[in-house]
Amino acid sequence: MPFIDFSENKAIHLKNEHDLQTQVVEYLRSTDLTFAANLNGFLDTAEKRIRGWQEGMSAGHPDLLIYTPNDTYNGMAIEFKNVNGQGILAKKQADWLQKLEGDCKYFCICSNDYTVILECIIKYLLNVL
């Protein structure tokens, strides 16, 4: 069972999607899970988007992938949404998640809620999803 230390009871103040992803990554770094984030958020110019596409980046790719399998799934994909509740799952994002669920047997989640995401990660670790 993964150990989560709530003894400090530190408050987490999330202002945006970046803050949410940063906090989830901070937790993941305390585990033995193998994971990586995509870099699509850094493709902020047309030139960078073209170069990214040439190098294999794809629109809609989930924000974070956990590659470590559990007893049920081959991995886990997380699509983060803005914590202000205004994030919308784009069609290309939904298509990616459906492919990962169906073709790759990944557990996929799209959320703007830190607690929900962490609960899913912990359940994934415990094989209770």
Disulfide bonds with the S-S distance in Angstrom:
none
